[in-house]
Amino acid sequence: MATPQDQQPAQAYGQPPVIIINNNSSAAASAAAVIGGAGLRRRRQSLWAHFWLFMFTAGIGNVFYAVHVSRWNRDRGL
């Protein structure tokens, strides 16, 4: 069966896929982000940063790095 030139042939599509959204886990994750201060995480001291700062700054850089991380956590209430 031929179709006229100004008409597109009908395409047979199957049923649309079923999409299931698990609201339990996403709601819990959203609540945790809000309770935890908009998802901010506490910064930790890095062993490797302290090692390299000790090697290149004779330990003076370690003090500044430790103060920086501590102040960052304190300012955000973490």
C-alpha contacts under 8 A as a table, 3 or more apart, distances in Angstrom:
res1	aa1	res2	aa2	distance
3	T	7	Q	6.60
3	T	8	Q	7.39
3	T	9	P	6.50
4	P	7	Q	5.53
4	P	8	Q	7.98
5	Q	8	Q	7.56
22	N	25	S	6.33
22	N	26	S	6.93
23	N	26	S	5.31
23	N	27	A	5.78
24	N	27	A	5.39
24	N	28	A	6.32
25	S	28	A	5.15
25	S	29	A	6.19
26	S	29	A	5.06
26	S	30	S	6.12
27	A	30	S	5.12
27	A	31	A	6.14
28	A	31	A	5.11
28	A	32	A	6.13
29	A	32	A	5.10
29	A	33	A	6.24
30	S	33	A	5.13
30	S	34	V	6.36
31	A	34	V	5.20
31	A	35	I	6.11
32	A	35	I	5.14
32	A	36	G	5.83
32	A	39	G	7.61
33	A	36	G	5.19
33	A	37	G	6.55
33	A	38	A	5.11
33	A	39	G	4.39
33	A	40	L	7.90
34	V	37	G	5.64
34	V	38	A	4.87
34	V	39	G	6.67
35	I	38	A	7.10
36	G	39	G	5.64
36	G	40	L	6.72
37	G	40	L	5.76
41	R	78	L	7.57
42	R	73	N	6.02
42	R	78	L	5.71
43	R	69	V	6.43
43	R	72	W	7.58
43	R	73	N	6.42
44	R	69	V	7.18
45	Q	49	A	7.96
45	Q	50	H	7.92
45	Q	66	A	6.98
45	Q	69	V	6.91
46	S	49	A	5.19
46	S	50	H	6.30
47	L	50	H	5.21
47	L	51	F	6.14
48	W	51	F	4.89
48	W	52	W	6.18
49	A	52	W	5.37
49	A	53	L	5.99
50	H	53	L	5.07
50	H	54	F	5.96
50	H	61	G	7.96
50	H	62	N	5.62
50	H	65	Y	7.81
51	F	54	F	5.17
51	F	55	M	6.28
52	W	55	M	4.95
52	W	56	F	6.10
53	L	56	F	5.26
53	L	57	T	5.47
53	L	58	A	7.26
53	L	59	G	6.42
53	L	60	I	7.74
53	L	61	G	5.32
53	L	62	N	5.81
54	F	57	T	5.49
54	F	58	A	4.96
54	F	59	G	4.33
54	F	60	I	7.34
54	F	61	G	6.82
54	F	62	N	6.40
55	M	58	A	5.93
55	M	59	G	7.43
56	F	59	G	7.96
57	T	60	I	5.62
57	T	61	G	5.53
58	A	61	G	7.43
59	G	62	N	5.25
59	G	63	V	7.05
60	I	63	V	5.55
60	I	64	F	6.92
61	G	64	F	5.19
61	G	65	Y	6.06
62	N	65	Y	5.08
62	N	66	A	6.01
63	V	66	A	5.22
63	V	67	V	6.17
64	F	67	V	5.15
64	F	68	H	6.07
65	Y	68	H	5.05
65	Y	69	V	6.30
66	A	69	V	5.34
66	A	70	S	6.09
67	V	70	S	5.13
67	V	71	R	5.96
68	H	71	R	5.25
68	H	72	W	6.12
69	V	72	W	5.07
69	V	73	N	6.33
70	S	73	N	5.29
70	S	74	R	6.14
71	R	74	R	4.98
71	R	75	D	5.96
72	W	75	D	5.38
72	W	76	R	6.53
73	N	76	R	5.37
73	N	77	G	6.17
73	N	78	L	5.00
74	R	77	G	5.03
74	R	78	L	5.95
75	D	78	L	7.75
